[in-house]
């Protein structure tokens, strides 16, 4: 009878080999599944970035149409935000009471999903952005040409395939 109880106890527990095999199977599954989640996270951020970029760029073009071919004049991030989130007259002057144009974006400038910043670095001159700047802002904007770009390395690393779909 003692032997039967010992055999019953052995059958209820896992052997060391079974536990090791289970551990190996779980490790193999983890190695194949975890990279897919990290890639999908980056893909989701890039998709969100594309959407935000298209939204702001389309609103910049609408602003230009309403304001005699002039993009929002801005010397600071706050100027840019005010021009797109408040009412203006045709001469680009903020006019909350009787301005017929705007707001072009409700609330705030969309954030850049790679650095979660809504800040906009104002660029002057004629050079189109080709890389992120030293600042921690989410976006780069050139008021002279209306160029609006993300301010993160991931965008510029994928610019060959990505830029053509967002311009």
HELIX and SHEET records of a PDB file:
HELIX    1   1 UNK A    2  UNK A   12  1                                  11    
HELIX    2   2 UNK A   16  UNK A   66  1                                  51    
HELIX    3   3 UNK A   77  UNK A   85  1                                   9    
HELIX    4   4 UNK A  153  UNK A  157  1                                   5    
HELIX    5   5 UNK A  159  UNK A  166  1                                   8    
SHEET    1   A 3 UNK A 120  UNK A 123  0                                        
SHEET    2   A 3 UNK A 139  UNK A 142  1                                        
SHEET    3   A 3 UNK A 147  UNK A 150 -1                                        
END                                                                             
